[in-house]
Amino acid sequence: MPAATSSPVLPPSILEETDWLARARTHEARVRVWTDPHQARASRGEKHPVYDFLFAYYSFRPAWLRRWHPGAGVALTGDAARTFLDDPSYHETPYGVTLDPAAFPARRRDFVAWLRTLLAATRDRTPAFGCFGLHEWAMVYRQTPDEVRHNQYPLRFPPDELARIVESQPVRCSHFDAFRFFTPPARPLNKLQPTREAAPDFEQRGCLHANMDLYKWAFKLAPFTPSELVADCFELARDIRELDMRASPYDLASLGFPPVRIETTEGRAHYEQHQRAFAARSEPLRARLLAVCDQLIFAST
């Protein structure tokens, strides 16, 4: 595993019961703005092509997103803190109830080392801003209407015109989990051929999906990730998803998402402006996740 910076073991930061209960309530109120509408749609059997992705693809249950955790290095005081002891990652100390990084499953420590490598490589690589969201177009390239994923919504162009747009621009997707959904005839058009194993050699912070995935990495380290960080990453992913689908070939104006017309010079400039802003927003979140990785790695040495 990569070595974390050596430091003495310090006593945890102590949160009084009134303080951490207030933080927990604030967190739950924040995320219910996102989880309640999703659960209401699900109860009615409705699907949303933009927001459902954040729960279906990332598969972190709304109830898990709502639950608050302080993260490692924080002790919770008061009788209410004992409810956290139902989770084997917590233990009781003279300071209060706190997470025990040593309780992080040994079988997952290789994953943490891999994730740290991925996050650091993404941070250090020069960002690229020339993809213009063509991955969503490549996912419907040369498909029949029945094959299109969100075929309950119209495409903005007929199939031949859509194909012409894809073929007239350089396709340069660096993110494997987007590239793997390209249609077979679209894959050879991509200038890169990313693989899951080689993800640290491709990922870069200009990529919308690399920045959306910060949410995935945050919840995969839960409960050692502070829940406020998980929510911050979710919020970034939600905002990115809106741009992702507005720049797609789908016509979602009826849902309140006017298109970003990346088939035009003006639309591509608009897309890149947002892409750069998301890359900047991702940087402090990535740094905080790297710190969580370092905590877990240090605890295992």
ChimeraX commands (.cxc) that place a marker at each C-alpha (Angstrom):
marker #1 position 0.00,0.00,0.00 radius 0.5
marker #1 position 1.20,3.59,-0.53 radius 0.5
marker #1 position 2.56,5.02,2.68 radius 0.5
marker #1 position 0.60,7.79,4.33 radius 0.5
marker #1 position 2.44,10.59,6.07 radius 0.5
marker #1 position 3.47,9.33,9.48 radius 0.5
marker #1 position 1.98,11.22,12.41 radius 0.5
marker #1 position 1.36,10.50,16.09 radius 0.5
marker #1 position -1.99,9.07,17.10 radius 0.5
marker #1 position -3.98,12.01,18.43 radius 0.5
marker #1 position -7.07,12.01,20.63 radius 0.5
marker #1 position -10.24,12.55,18.61 radius 0.5
marker #1 position -12.04,15.83,18.22 radius 0.5
marker #1 position -14.93,15.76,20.69 radius 0.5
marker #1 position -18.45,16.76,19.68 radius 0.5
marker #1 position -20.93,17.42,22.46 radius 0.5
marker #1 position -24.30,15.74,22.06 radius 0.5
marker #1 position -26.20,18.95,21.27 radius 0.5
marker #1 position -23.66,19.84,18.57 radius 0.5
marker #1 position -23.55,16.52,16.76 radius 0.5
marker #1 position -27.31,16.06,16.96 radius 0.5
marker #1 position -27.71,19.46,15.30 radius 0.5
marker #1 position -25.27,18.45,12.56 radius 0.5
marker #1 position -27.15,15.20,12.03 radius 0.5
marker #1 position -30.49,17.04,11.70 radius 0.5
marker #1 position -28.99,19.57,9.29 radius 0.5
marker #1 position -27.55,16.79,7.15 radius 0.5
marker #1 position -30.83,14.87,7.01 radius 0.5
marker #1 position -32.81,17.98,6.07 radius 0.5
marker #1 position -30.31,18.76,3.31 radius 0.5
marker #1 position -30.40,15.35,1.66 radius 0.5
marker #1 position -34.14,14.80,2.01 radius 0.5
marker #1 position -34.56,17.56,-0.59 radius 0.5
marker #1 position -33.05,14.98,-2.98 radius 0.5
marker #1 position -34.20,11.65,-1.53 radius 0.5
marker #1 position -37.87,12.45,-0.83 radius 0.5
marker #1 position -38.78,13.30,-4.47 radius 0.5
marker #1 position -36.96,10.19,-5.69 radius 0.5
marker #1 position -38.83,7.94,-3.27 radius 0.5
marker #1 position -42.15,9.61,-4.11 radius 0.5
marker #1 position -41.56,8.96,-7.82 radius 0.5
marker #1 position -40.59,5.37,-7.10 radius 0.5
marker #1 position -43.81,4.84,-5.10 radius 0.5
marker #1 position -45.79,6.01,-8.14 radius 0.5
marker #1 position -43.77,3.89,-10.56 radius 0.5
marker #1 position -42.37,6.98,-12.29 radius 0.5
marker #1 position -38.87,7.26,-13.74 radius 0.5
marker #1 position -36.79,10.39,-14.16 radius 0.5
marker #1 position -34.07,10.27,-16.86 radius 0.5
marker #1 position -31.87,12.80,-15.07 radius 0.5
marker #1 position -32.11,12.27,-11.32 radius 0.5
marker #1 position -32.84,8.53,-11.05 radius 0.5
marker #1 position -29.32,7.87,-12.32 radius 0.5
marker #1 position -27.93,9.10,-9.00 radius 0.5
marker #1 position -29.79,6.35,-7.14 radius 0.5
marker #1 position -29.97,3.55,-9.72 radius 0.5
marker #1 position -26.46,3.61,-11.17 radius 0.5
marker #1 position -24.74,4.58,-7.93 radius 0.5
marker #1 position -27.00,2.27,-5.87 radius 0.5
marker #1 position -26.57,3.99,-2.49 radius 0.5
marker #1 position -29.93,3.77,-0.77 radius 0.5
marker #1 position -31.69,7.00,0.22 radius 0.5
marker #1 position -31.83,5.80,3.83 radius 0.5
marker #1 position -28.06,5.38,3.84 radius 0.5
marker #1 position -27.57,8.83,2.35 radius 0.5
marker #1 position -29.77,10.34,5.07 radius 0.5
marker #1 position -27.90,8.74,7.95 radius 0.5
marker #1 position -25.24,10.99,9.46 radius 0.5
marker #1 position -21.70,9.86,10.35 radius 0.5
marker #1 position -19.00,12.16,11.74 radius 0.5
marker #1 position -16.08,10.49,9.97 radius 0.5
marker #1 position -12.92,9.15,11.58 radius 0.5
marker #1 position -11.16,11.06,14.34 radius 0.5
marker #1 position -14.35,12.41,15.94 radius 0.5
marker #1 position -15.82,11.29,19.28 radius 0.5
marker #1 position -19.52,11.72,20.03 radius 0.5
marker #1 position -20.66,12.30,23.60 radius 0.5
marker #1 position -24.01,11.68,25.25 radius 0.5
marker #1 position -26.42,8.77,25.61 radius 0.5
marker #1 position -27.71,9.13,22.03 radius 0.5
marker #1 position -24.23,8.32,20.72 radius 0.5
marker #1 position -24.59,4.75,21.92 radius 0.5
marker #1 position -26.96,4.05,19.00 radius 0.5
marker #1 position -23.89,4.18,16.74 radius 0.5
marker #1 position -22.52,1.11,18.51 radius 0.5
marker #1 position -24.94,-1.01,16.46 radius 0.5
marker #1 position -22.43,-0.46,13.66 radius 0.5
marker #1 position -19.29,-2.60,14.29 radius 0.5
marker #1 position -17.12,0.20,12.89 radius 0.5
marker #1 position -17.79,2.21,16.07 radius 0.5
marker #1 position -16.46,1.61,19.56 radius 0.5
marker #1 position -16.66,3.30,22.93 radius 0.5
marker #1 position -13.63,5.16,24.25 radius 0.5
marker #1 position -12.95,7.42,27.25 radius 0.5
marker #1 position -13.61,10.34,24.89 radius 0.5
marker #1 position -16.97,9.07,23.62 radius 0.5
marker #1 position -18.24,6.89,20.78 radius 0.5
marker #1 position -15.95,7.02,17.77 radius 0.5
marker #1 position -15.13,5.21,14.56 radius 0.5
marker #1 position -12.26,2.76,14.74 radius 0.5
marker #1 position -10.22,2.87,11.48 radius 0.5
marker #1 position -8.67,-0.46,12.47 radius 0.5
marker #1 position -12.15,-1.96,12.08 radius 0.5
marker #1 position -12.12,-1.19,8.37 radius 0.5
marker #1 position -12.32,-4.64,6.73 radius 0.5
marker #1 position -8.90,-6.00,5.80 radius 0.5
marker #1 position -10.32,-7.34,2.53 radius 0.5
marker #1 position -11.05,-3.75,1.45 radius 0.5
marker #1 position -7.67,-2.21,2.24 radius 0.5
marker #1 position -6.29,-3.03,-1.20 radius 0.5
marker #1 position -9.27,-1.14,-2.62 radius 0.5
marker #1 position -8.40,1.93,-0.52 radius 0.5
marker #1 position -4.82,1.83,-1.80 radius 0.5
marker #1 position -6.07,1.54,-5.40 radius 0.5
marker #1 position -8.55,4.37,-4.87 radius 0.5
marker #1 position -5.87,6.63,-3.45 radius 0.5
marker #1 position -3.76,5.99,-6.55 radius 0.5
marker #1 position -6.74,6.77,-8.80 radius 0.5
marker #1 position -7.66,9.99,-6.98 radius 0.5
marker #1 position -4.08,11.24,-6.92 radius 0.5
marker #1 position -3.56,10.45,-10.62 radius 0.5
marker #1 position -6.81,12.25,-11.51 radius 0.5
marker #1 position -5.74,15.26,-9.44 radius 0.5
marker #1 position -2.27,15.43,-10.99 radius 0.5
marker #1 position -3.12,14.84,-14.64 radius 0.5
marker #1 position -3.66,17.90,-16.85 radius 0.5
marker #1 position -7.44,18.24,-17.34 radius 0.5
marker #1 position -8.90,17.93,-20.83 radius 0.5
marker #1 position -11.95,19.93,-21.90 radius 0.5
marker #1 position -12.51,18.89,-25.51 radius 0.5
marker #1 position -14.96,16.00,-25.25 radius 0.5
marker #1 position -18.12,18.20,-25.33 radius 0.5
marker #1 position -20.32,15.47,-23.91 radius 0.5
marker #1 position -20.24,13.27,-27.01 radius 0.5
marker #1 position -20.27,10.14,-24.84 radius 0.5
marker #1 position -24.08,10.36,-24.54 radius 0.5
marker #1 position -24.32,10.67,-28.32 radius 0.5
marker #1 position -22.03,7.66,-28.78 radius 0.5
marker #1 position -24.36,5.64,-26.55 radius 0.5
marker #1 position -27.19,6.00,-29.11 radius 0.5
marker #1 position -25.05,6.11,-32.26 radius 0.5
marker #1 position -26.55,3.93,-35.04 radius 0.5
marker #1 position -29.24,2.53,-32.72 radius 0.5
marker #1 position -32.82,1.82,-33.71 radius 0.5
marker #1 position -35.56,3.72,-31.82 radius 0.5
marker #1 position -36.34,0.59,-29.79 radius 0.5
marker #1 position -32.70,0.29,-28.67 radius 0.5
marker #1 position -32.38,3.85,-27.37 radius 0.5
marker #1 position -32.17,3.82,-23.57 radius 0.5
marker #1 position -34.52,6.74,-22.77 radius 0.5
marker #1 position -36.78,6.15,-25.75 radius 0.5
marker #1 position -39.80,7.59,-23.93 radius 0.5
marker #1 position -38.22,10.97,-24.72 radius 0.5
marker #1 position -37.54,12.15,-28.28 radius 0.5
marker #1 position -34.09,12.63,-29.72 radius 0.5
marker #1 position -33.31,16.10,-31.02 radius 0.5
marker #1 position -32.19,14.76,-34.40 radius 0.5
marker #1 position -33.14,11.87,-36.68 radius 0.5
marker #1 position -30.69,8.95,-36.58 radius 0.5
marker #1 position -28.72,9.85,-39.72 radius 0.5
marker #1 position -28.22,13.47,-38.64 radius 0.5
marker #1 position -27.25,12.36,-35.14 radius 0.5
marker #1 position -24.66,9.99,-36.64 radius 0.5
marker #1 position -23.30,12.78,-38.82 radius 0.5
marker #1 position -22.79,15.00,-35.77 radius 0.5
marker #1 position -20.90,12.25,-33.95 radius 0.5
marker #1 position -18.73,11.51,-36.98 radius 0.5
marker #1 position -17.93,15.18,-37.62 radius 0.5
marker #1 position -16.32,15.77,-34.19 radius 0.5
marker #1 position -13.43,14.08,-32.40 radius 0.5
marker #1 position -14.73,11.59,-29.81 radius 0.5
marker #1 position -12.23,11.50,-26.94 radius 0.5
marker #1 position -13.85,9.89,-23.89 radius 0.5
marker #1 position -11.33,9.02,-21.15 radius 0.5
marker #1 position -13.76,7.42,-18.69 radius 0.5
marker #1 position -14.20,3.65,-18.91 radius 0.5
marker #1 position -17.64,3.56,-17.26 radius 0.5
marker #1 position -18.93,5.90,-19.96 radius 0.5
marker #1 position -17.00,4.30,-22.80 radius 0.5
marker #1 position -18.30,0.81,-21.98 radius 0.5
marker #1 position -21.83,1.97,-22.88 radius 0.5
marker #1 position -20.84,3.16,-26.36 radius 0.5
marker #1 position -22.62,1.28,-29.10 radius 0.5
marker #1 position -20.33,-1.21,-30.92 radius 0.5
marker #1 position -20.01,0.98,-34.05 radius 0.5
marker #1 position -19.17,4.02,-31.87 radius 0.5
marker #1 position -16.26,2.43,-29.98 radius 0.5
marker #1 position -13.73,2.60,-32.83 radius 0.5
marker #1 position -14.50,6.33,-33.20 radius 0.5
marker #1 position -13.11,7.05,-29.73 radius 0.5
marker #1 position -9.52,8.32,-29.81 radius 0.5
marker #1 position -8.90,6.58,-26.46 radius 0.5
marker #1 position -9.64,3.00,-25.50 radius 0.5
marker #1 position -9.87,3.11,-21.69 radius 0.5
marker #1 position -10.18,-0.07,-19.61 radius 0.5
marker #1 position -11.20,-0.56,-15.99 radius 0.5
marker #1 position -7.76,-1.86,-15.04 radius 0.5
marker #1 position -6.02,1.13,-16.60 radius 0.5
marker #1 position -8.36,3.75,-15.12 radius 0.5
marker #1 position -5.54,5.54,-13.22 radius 0.5
marker #1 position -3.78,6.01,-16.58 radius 0.5
marker #1 position -6.80,7.75,-18.14 radius 0.5
marker #1 position -8.87,9.56,-15.51 radius 0.5
marker #1 position -8.62,13.35,-15.49 radius 0.5
marker #1 position -10.54,16.01,-13.61 radius 0.5
marker #1 position -11.94,17.67,-16.74 radius 0.5
marker #1 position -14.17,14.60,-17.21 radius 0.5
marker #1 position -17.73,15.04,-15.98 radius 0.5
marker #1 position -18.05,11.38,-15.04 radius 0.5
marker #1 position -14.75,11.27,-13.14 radius 0.5
marker #1 position -16.07,14.14,-11.03 radius 0.5
marker #1 position -19.51,12.55,-10.61 radius 0.5
marker #1 position -17.77,9.41,-9.37 radius 0.5
marker #1 position -16.44,11.29,-6.34 radius 0.5
marker #1 position -19.88,10.54,-4.90 radius 0.5
marker #1 position -19.35,6.83,-5.49 radius 0.5
marker #1 position -15.92,6.86,-3.85 radius 0.5
marker #1 position -17.26,8.87,-0.91 radius 0.5
marker #1 position -20.02,6.41,-0.07 radius 0.5
marker #1 position -17.80,3.38,-0.68 radius 0.5
marker #1 position -15.62,4.60,2.19 radius 0.5
marker #1 position -18.63,5.17,4.47 radius 0.5
marker #1 position -19.00,5.40,7.41 radius 0.5
marker #1 position -15.40,6.68,7.55 radius 0.5
marker #1 position -16.33,9.47,5.13 radius 0.5
marker #1 position -18.02,12.36,6.98 radius 0.5
marker #1 position -21.61,12.49,5.78 radius 0.5
marker #1 position -21.29,16.17,4.90 radius 0.5
marker #1 position -18.59,15.16,2.39 radius 0.5
marker #1 position -20.83,12.45,0.94 radius 0.5
marker #1 position -23.59,15.06,0.54 radius 0.5
marker #1 position -21.19,17.56,-1.04 radius 0.5
marker #1 position -20.14,14.93,-3.57 radius 0.5
marker #1 position -23.78,14.01,-4.25 radius 0.5
marker #1 position -24.63,17.66,-4.87 radius 0.5
marker #1 position -21.77,17.98,-7.34 radius 0.5
marker #1 position -22.85,14.77,-9.10 radius 0.5
marker #1 position -26.44,16.01,-9.31 radius 0.5
marker #1 position -25.40,19.31,-10.88 radius 0.5
marker #1 position -23.11,17.52,-13.33 radius 0.5
marker #1 position -25.85,15.07,-14.27 radius 0.5
marker #1 position -28.07,17.97,-15.29 radius 0.5
marker #1 position -25.42,19.28,-17.69 radius 0.5
marker #1 position -24.66,15.77,-18.90 radius 0.5
marker #1 position -28.24,15.21,-19.99 radius 0.5
marker #1 position -28.81,18.74,-21.27 radius 0.5
marker #1 position -25.83,18.24,-23.59 radius 0.5
marker #1 position -27.11,14.83,-24.68 radius 0.5
marker #1 position -29.08,14.16,-27.89 radius 0.5
marker #1 position -32.30,13.75,-25.87 radius 0.5
marker #1 position -34.92,16.48,-25.88 radius 0.5
marker #1 position -35.72,16.96,-22.19 radius 0.5
marker #1 position -37.11,20.49,-22.44 radius 0.5
marker #1 position -40.50,19.21,-21.24 radius 0.5
marker #1 position -38.82,18.34,-17.92 radius 0.5
marker #1 position -37.26,21.78,-17.57 radius 0.5
marker #1 position -33.85,20.97,-19.07 radius 0.5
marker #1 position -33.24,23.11,-22.16 radius 0.5
marker #1 position -30.54,21.63,-24.40 radius 0.5
marker #1 position -26.91,22.66,-24.42 radius 0.5
marker #1 position -26.43,22.46,-28.18 radius 0.5
marker #1 position -22.95,20.97,-28.39 radius 0.5
marker #1 position -23.52,20.53,-32.13 radius 0.5
marker #1 position -22.87,24.30,-32.40 radius 0.5
marker #1 position -19.80,26.42,-31.64 radius 0.5
marker #1 position -21.73,28.42,-29.06 radius 0.5
marker #1 position -23.04,25.27,-27.38 radius 0.5
marker #1 position -19.57,23.75,-27.14 radius 0.5
marker #1 position -18.23,26.93,-25.53 radius 0.5
marker #1 position -21.13,26.87,-23.03 radius 0.5
marker #1 position -20.44,23.23,-22.22 radius 0.5
marker #1 position -16.72,23.83,-21.67 radius 0.5
marker #1 position -17.42,26.79,-19.38 radius 0.5
marker #1 position -19.48,24.55,-17.10 radius 0.5
marker #1 position -17.00,21.69,-17.44 radius 0.5
marker #1 position -14.19,23.91,-16.16 radius 0.5
marker #1 position -16.32,25.09,-13.25 radius 0.5
marker #1 position -17.10,21.50,-12.26 radius 0.5
marker #1 position -13.41,20.58,-12.45 radius 0.5
marker #1 position -12.64,23.43,-10.03 radius 0.5
marker #1 position -15.44,22.32,-7.66 radius 0.5
marker #1 position -14.12,18.76,-7.70 radius 0.5
marker #1 position -10.63,19.61,-6.47 radius 0.5
marker #1 position -11.34,20.27,-2.76 radius 0.5
marker #1 position -13.70,17.26,-2.62 radius 0.5
marker #1 position -11.01,15.02,-4.10 radius 0.5
marker #1 position -8.50,16.35,-1.56 radius 0.5
marker #1 position -10.88,15.54,1.30 radius 0.5
marker #1 position -11.37,12.00,-0.02 radius 0.5
marker #1 position -7.61,11.54,-0.30 radius 0.5
marker #1 position -7.37,12.53,3.38 radius 0.5
marker #1 position -9.93,9.82,4.27 radius 0.5
marker #1 position -7.89,7.27,2.31 radius 0.5
marker #1 position -4.76,8.34,4.18 radius 0.5
marker #1 position -6.52,7.93,7.54 radius 0.5
marker #1 position -7.53,4.37,6.66 radius 0.5
marker #1 position -4.12,3.47,5.23 radius 0.5
marker #1 position -2.29,4.90,8.24 radius 0.5
marker #1 position -4.53,2.92,10.59 radius 0.5
marker #1 position -3.62,-0.32,8.83 radius 0.5
marker #1 position 0.18,0.18,9.06 radius 0.5
marker link #1:1,2 radius 0.2
marker link #1:2,3 radius 0.2
marker link #1:3,4 radius 0.2
marker link #1:4,5 radius 0.2
marker link #1:5,6 radius 0.2
marker link #1:6,7 radius 0.2
marker link #1:7,8 radius 0.2
marker link #1:8,9 radius 0.2
marker link #1:9,10 radius 0.2
marker link #1:10,11 radius 0.2
marker link #1:11,12 radius 0.2
marker link #1:12,13 radius 0.2
marker link #1:13,14 radius 0.2
marker link #1:14,15 radius 0.2
marker link #1:15,16 radius 0.2
marker link #1:16,17 radius 0.2
marker link #1:17,18 radius 0.2
marker link #1:18,19 radius 0.2
marker link #1:19,20 radius 0.2
marker link #1:20,21 radius 0.2
marker link #1:21,22 radius 0.2
marker link #1:22,23 radius 0.2
marker link #1:23,24 radius 0.2
marker link #1:24,25 radius 0.2
marker link #1:25,26 radius 0.2
marker link #1:26,27 radius 0.2
marker link #1:27,28 radius 0.2
marker link #1:28,29 radius 0.2
marker link #1:29,30 radius 0.2
marker link #1:30,31 radius 0.2
marker link #1:31,32 radius 0.2
marker link #1:32,33 radius 0.2
marker link #1:33,34 radius 0.2
marker link #1:34,35 radius 0.2
marker link #1:35,36 radius 0.2
marker link #1:36,37 radius 0.2
marker link #1:37,38 radius 0.2
marker link #1:38,39 radius 0.2
marker link #1:39,40 radius 0.2
marker link #1:40,41 radius 0.2
marker link #1:41,42 radius 0.2
marker link #1:42,43 radius 0.2
marker link #1:43,44 radius 0.2
marker link #1:44,45 radius 0.2
marker link #1:45,46 radius 0.2
marker link #1:46,47 radius 0.2
marker link #1:47,48 radius 0.2
marker link #1:48,49 radius 0.2
marker link #1:49,50 radius 0.2
marker link #1:50,51 radius 0.2
marker link #1:51,52 radius 0.2
marker link #1:52,53 radius 0.2
marker link #1:53,54 radius 0.2
marker link #1:54,55 radius 0.2
marker link #1:55,56 radius 0.2
marker link #1:56,57 radius 0.2
marker link #1:57,58 radius 0.2
marker link #1:58,59 radius 0.2
marker link #1:59,60 radius 0.2
marker link #1:60,61 radius 0.2
marker link #1:61,62 radius 0.2
marker link #1:62,63 radius 0.2
marker link #1:63,64 radius 0.2
marker link #1:64,65 radius 0.2
marker link #1:65,66 radius 0.2
marker link #1:66,67 radius 0.2
marker link #1:67,68 radius 0.2
marker link #1:68,69 radius 0.2
marker link #1:69,70 radius 0.2
marker link #1:70,71 radius 0.2
marker link #1:71,72 radius 0.2
marker link #1:72,73 radius 0.2
marker link #1:73,74 radius 0.2
marker link #1:74,75 radius 0.2
marker link #1:75,76 radius 0.2
marker link #1:76,77 radius 0.2
marker link #1:77,78 radius 0.2
marker link #1:78,79 radius 0.2
marker link #1:79,80 radius 0.2
marker link #1:80,81 radius 0.2
marker link #1:81,82 radius 0.2
marker link #1:82,83 radius 0.2
marker link #1:83,84 radius 0.2
marker link #1:84,85 radius 0.2
marker link #1:85,86 radius 0.2
marker link #1:86,87 radius 0.2
marker link #1:87,88 radius 0.2
marker link #1:88,89 radius 0.2
marker link #1:89,90 radius 0.2
marker link #1:90,91 radius 0.2
marker link #1:91,92 radius 0.2
marker link #1:92,93 radius 0.2
marker link #1:93,94 radius 0.2
marker link #1:94,95 radius 0.2
marker link #1:95,96 radius 0.2
marker link #1:96,97 radius 0.2
marker link #1:97,98 radius 0.2
marker link #1:98,99 radius 0.2
marker link #1:99,100 radius 0.2
marker link #1:100,101 radius 0.2
marker link #1:101,102 radius 0.2
marker link #1:102,103 radius 0.2
marker link #1:103,104 radius 0.2
marker link #1:104,105 radius 0.2
marker link #1:105,106 radius 0.2
marker link #1:106,107 radius 0.2
marker link #1:107,108 radius 0.2
marker link #1:108,109 radius 0.2
marker link #1:109,110 radius 0.2
marker link #1:110,111 radius 0.2
marker link #1:111,112 radius 0.2
marker link #1:112,113 radius 0.2
marker link #1:113,114 radius 0.2
marker link #1:114,115 radius 0.2
marker link #1:115,116 radius 0.2
marker link #1:116,117 radius 0.2
marker link #1:117,118 radius 0.2
marker link #1:118,119 radius 0.2
marker link #1:119,120 radius 0.2
marker link #1:120,121 radius 0.2
marker link #1:121,122 radius 0.2
marker link #1:122,123 radius 0.2
marker link #1:123,124 radius 0.2
marker link #1:124,125 radius 0.2
marker link #1:125,126 radius 0.2
marker link #1:126,127 radius 0.2
marker link #1:127,128 radius 0.2
marker link #1:128,129 radius 0.2
marker link #1:129,130 radius 0.2
marker link #1:130,131 radius 0.2
marker link #1:131,132 radius 0.2
marker link #1:132,133 radius 0.2
marker link #1:133,134 radius 0.2
marker link #1:134,135 radius 0.2
marker link #1:135,136 radius 0.2
marker link #1:136,137 radius 0.2
marker link #1:137,138 radius 0.2
marker link #1:138,139 radius 0.2
marker link #1:139,140 radius 0.2
marker link #1:140,141 radius 0.2
marker link #1:141,142 radius 0.2
marker link #1:142,143 radius 0.2
marker link #1:143,144 radius 0.2
marker link #1:144,145 radius 0.2
marker link #1:145,146 radius 0.2
marker link #1:146,147 radius 0.2
marker link #1:147,148 radius 0.2
marker link #1:148,149 radius 0.2
marker link #1:149,150 radius 0.2
marker link #1:150,151 radius 0.2
marker link #1:151,152 radius 0.2
marker link #1:152,153 radius 0.2
marker link #1:153,154 radius 0.2
marker link #1:154,155 radius 0.2
marker link #1:155,156 radius 0.2
marker link #1:156,157 radius 0.2
marker link #1:157,158 radius 0.2
marker link #1:158,159 radius 0.2
marker link #1:159,160 radius 0.2
marker link #1:160,161 radius 0.2
marker link #1:161,162 radius 0.2
marker link #1:162,163 radius 0.2
marker link #1:163,164 radius 0.2
marker link #1:164,165 radius 0.2
marker link #1:165,166 radius 0.2
marker link #1:166,167 radius 0.2
marker link #1:167,168 radius 0.2
marker link #1:168,169 radius 0.2
marker link #1:169,170 radius 0.2
marker link #1:170,171 radius 0.2
marker link #1:171,172 radius 0.2
marker link #1:172,173 radius 0.2
marker link #1:173,174 radius 0.2
marker link #1:174,175 radius 0.2
marker link #1:175,176 radius 0.2
marker link #1:176,177 radius 0.2
marker link #1:177,178 radius 0.2
marker link #1:178,179 radius 0.2
marker link #1:179,180 radius 0.2
marker link #1:180,181 radius 0.2
marker link #1:181,182 radius 0.2
marker link #1:182,183 radius 0.2
marker link #1:183,184 radius 0.2
marker link #1:184,185 radius 0.2
marker link #1:185,186 radius 0.2
marker link #1:186,187 radius 0.2
marker link #1:187,188 radius 0.2
marker link #1:188,189 radius 0.2
marker link #1:189,190 radius 0.2
marker link #1:190,191 radius 0.2
marker link #1:191,192 radius 0.2
marker link #1:192,193 radius 0.2
marker link #1:193,194 radius 0.2
marker link #1:194,195 radius 0.2
marker link #1:195,196 radius 0.2
marker link #1:196,197 radius 0.2
marker link #1:197,198 radius 0.2
marker link #1:198,199 radius 0.2
marker link #1:199,200 radius 0.2
marker link #1:200,201 radius 0.2
marker link #1:201,202 radius 0.2
marker link #1:202,203 radius 0.2
marker link #1:203,204 radius 0.2
marker link #1:204,205 radius 0.2
marker link #1:205,206 radius 0.2
marker link #1:206,207 radius 0.2
marker link #1:207,208 radius 0.2
marker link #1:208,209 radius 0.2
marker link #1:209,210 radius 0.2
marker link #1:210,211 radius 0.2
marker link #1:211,212 radius 0.2
marker link #1:212,213 radius 0.2
marker link #1:213,214 radius 0.2
marker link #1:214,215 radius 0.2
marker link #1:215,216 radius 0.2
marker link #1:216,217 radius 0.2
marker link #1:217,218 radius 0.2
marker link #1:218,219 radius 0.2
marker link #1:219,220 radius 0.2
marker link #1:220,221 radius 0.2
marker link #1:221,222 radius 0.2
marker link #1:222,223 radius 0.2
marker link #1:223,224 radius 0.2
marker link #1:224,225 radius 0.2
marker link #1:225,226 radius 0.2
marker link #1:226,227 radius 0.2
marker link #1:227,228 radius 0.2
marker link #1:228,229 radius 0.2
marker link #1:229,230 radius 0.2
marker link #1:230,231 radius 0.2
marker link #1:231,232 radius 0.2
marker link #1:232,233 radius 0.2
marker link #1:233,234 radius 0.2
marker link #1:234,235 radius 0.2
marker link #1:235,236 radius 0.2
marker link #1:236,237 radius 0.2
marker link #1:237,238 radius 0.2
marker link #1:238,239 radius 0.2
marker link #1:239,240 radius 0.2
marker link #1:240,241 radius 0.2
marker link #1:241,242 radius 0.2
marker link #1:242,243 radius 0.2
marker link #1:243,244 radius 0.2
marker link #1:244,245 radius 0.2
marker link #1:245,246 radius 0.2
marker link #1:246,247 radius 0.2
marker link #1:247,248 radius 0.2
marker link #1:248,249 radius 0.2
marker link #1:249,250 radius 0.2
marker link #1:250,251 radius 0.2
marker link #1:251,252 radius 0.2
marker link #1:252,253 radius 0.2
marker link #1:253,254 radius 0.2
marker link #1:254,255 radius 0.2
marker link #1:255,256 radius 0.2
marker link #1:256,257 radius 0.2
marker link #1:257,258 radius 0.2
marker link #1:258,259 radius 0.2
marker link #1:259,260 radius 0.2
marker link #1:260,261 radius 0.2
marker link #1:261,262 radius 0.2
marker link #1:262,263 radius 0.2
marker link #1:263,264 radius 0.2
marker link #1:264,265 radius 0.2
marker link #1:265,266 radius 0.2
marker link #1:266,267 radius 0.2
marker link #1:267,268 radius 0.2
marker link #1:268,269 radius 0.2
marker link #1:269,270 radius 0.2
marker link #1:270,271 radius 0.2
marker link #1:271,272 radius 0.2
marker link #1:272,273 radius 0.2
marker link #1:273,274 radius 0.2
marker link #1:274,275 radius 0.2
marker link #1:275,276 radius 0.2
marker link #1:276,277 radius 0.2
marker link #1:277,278 radius 0.2
marker link #1:278,279 radius 0.2
marker link #1:279,280 radius 0.2
marker link #1:280,281 radius 0.2
marker link #1:281,282 radius 0.2
marker link #1:282,283 radius 0.2
marker link #1:283,284 radius 0.2
marker link #1:284,285 radius 0.2
marker link #1:285,286 radius 0.2
marker link #1:286,287 radius 0.2
marker link #1:287,288 radius 0.2
marker link #1:288,289 radius 0.2
marker link #1:289,290 radius 0.2
marker link #1:290,291 radius 0.2
marker link #1:291,292 radius 0.2
marker link #1:292,293 radius 0.2
marker link #1:293,294 radius 0.2
marker link #1:294,295 radius 0.2
marker link #1:295,296 radius 0.2
marker link #1:296,297 radius 0.2
marker link #1:297,298 radius 0.2
marker link #1:298,299 radius 0.2
marker link #1:299,300 radius 0.2
marker link #1:300,301 radius 0.2
view
